[in-house]
Amino acid sequence: MTAMEESRTLINDIEGHLLLAAARAEGRAAAARVTDPLDWLTDGQREFLEGRFEAEYLVLARDSWQRTAVRAGALREEYEEVYRGLRRRLLAGCLLGWVVTAVGVVMVCLSQATAT
């Protein structure tokens, strides 16, 4: 693995850890918002409920990230296919233009040669 690939992998790992930490913080904040009005809960019940809520929040976040990654991969494939088609058409157009230009030059040279 090259140094560039290693640094990219490290950056991806750090980004993943930061996303997970942010999702956990969001889950804890959401859990607190849900349990705050439930003043009849005991401390143990509140902790249990907040822990369950945070865990479910993380599962939902992970599922959402996975769906997003799958969709991004599908879009990438679609766009790459479109790009390849456009590139083929551009190359064909350039080749056709070169052929037409070459034929034109040959015809001009032939007409000048027969005129003299």
C-alpha positions as CSV (number, residue, x, y, z in Angstrom):
1,M,0.0,0.0,0.0
2,T,1.4,3.4,-0.9
3,A,1.8,6.3,1.4
4,M,-1.1,8.1,-0.3
5,E,-3.4,5.1,0.1
6,E,-2.4,4.7,3.8
7,S,-3.1,8.4,4.5
8,R,-6.5,8.1,2.7
9,T,-7.4,5.1,4.7
10,L,-6.4,6.9,7.9
11,I,-8.5,9.9,7.0
12,N,-11.5,7.6,6.2
13,D,-11.1,5.9,9.6
14,I,-10.9,9.2,11.4
15,E,-13.9,10.5,9.5
16,G,-15.8,7.3,10.4
17,H,-15.0,7.7,14.1
18,L,-16.0,11.4,14.1
19,L,-19.3,10.5,12.4
20,L,-20.0,7.8,15.0
21,A,-19.2,10.1,17.8
22,A,-21.5,12.8,16.4
23,A,-24.3,10.2,15.9
24,R,-23.9,9.0,19.5
25,A,-24.0,12.6,20.8
26,E,-27.2,13.2,18.7
27,G,-28.7,10.0,20.0
28,R,-28.0,11.0,23.6
29,A,-29.4,14.5,23.1
30,A,-32.5,13.0,21.4
31,A,-32.9,10.5,24.2
32,A,-32.7,13.3,26.8
33,R,-35.4,15.3,25.0
34,V,-37.7,12.2,25.0
35,T,-37.2,11.4,28.6
36,D,-37.2,15.0,30.0
37,P,-40.9,15.3,30.2
38,L,-41.2,11.9,31.8
39,D,-40.5,13.1,35.3
40,W,-42.1,10.0,36.8
41,L,-39.2,7.8,35.6
42,T,-36.7,6.6,38.2
43,D,-33.0,7.3,37.5
44,G,-32.5,3.7,36.5
45,Q,-35.5,3.6,34.2
46,R,-34.4,6.9,32.6
47,E,-30.8,5.6,32.0
48,F,-32.2,2.3,30.6
49,L,-34.6,4.2,28.3
50,E,-31.9,6.7,27.1
51,G,-29.5,3.8,26.5
52,R,-32.0,1.9,24.4
53,F,-33.0,5.1,22.5
54,E,-29.3,5.9,21.8
55,A,-28.7,2.3,20.6
56,E,-31.7,2.4,18.2
57,Y,-30.7,5.8,17.0
58,L,-27.2,4.4,16.1
59,V,-28.8,1.5,14.3
60,L,-31.0,3.8,12.3
61,A,-28.0,6.1,11.5
62,R,-25.9,3.1,10.4
63,D,-28.7,1.9,8.1
64,S,-29.1,5.3,6.6
65,W,-25.4,5.6,6.0
66,Q,-25.4,2.2,4.3
67,R,-28.4,3.1,2.1
68,T,-26.6,6.3,1.2
69,A,-23.4,4.5,0.3
70,V,-25.2,2.0,-1.9
71,R,-27.1,4.7,-3.7
72,A,-23.9,6.7,-4.2
73,G,-22.3,3.7,-5.7
74,A,-25.2,3.1,-8.0
75,L,-25.2,6.8,-9.1
76,R,-21.4,6.6,-9.6
77,E,-21.9,3.6,-12.0
78,E,-24.6,5.4,-13.9
79,Y,-22.6,8.6,-14.3
80,E,-19.5,6.7,-15.3
81,E,-21.5,4.9,-18.0
82,V,-22.9,8.2,-19.3
83,Y,-19.4,9.7,-19.2
84,R,-18.0,6.7,-21.2
85,G,-20.8,7.1,-23.8
86,L,-20.1,10.8,-24.1
87,R,-16.4,10.2,-24.4
88,R,-17.0,7.6,-27.2
89,R,-19.2,10.0,-29.1
90,L,-16.7,12.8,-28.8
91,L,-13.9,10.5,-30.0
92,A,-16.1,9.4,-32.9
93,G,-16.9,13.0,-33.8
94,C,-13.2,14.0,-33.7
95,L,-12.2,11.0,-35.8
96,L,-15.0,11.8,-38.3
97,G,-13.8,15.5,-38.4
98,W,-10.2,14.4,-39.0
99,V,-11.3,12.0,-41.8
100,V,-13.5,14.7,-43.5
101,T,-10.6,17.2,-43.2
102,A,-8.1,14.7,-44.6
103,V,-10.4,13.8,-47.5
104,G,-10.9,17.5,-48.2
105,V,-7.2,18.2,-48.2
106,V,-6.6,15.2,-50.5
107,M,-9.4,16.4,-52.9
108,V,-8.0,20.0,-53.0
109,C,-4.5,18.6,-53.7
110,L,-5.8,16.3,-56.4
111,S,-7.8,19.1,-58.0
112,Q,-4.8,21.4,-58.0
113,A,-2.6,18.7,-59.5
114,T,-5.1,18.0,-62.3
115,A,-5.5,21.7,-63.0
116,T,-1.8,22.2,-63.7
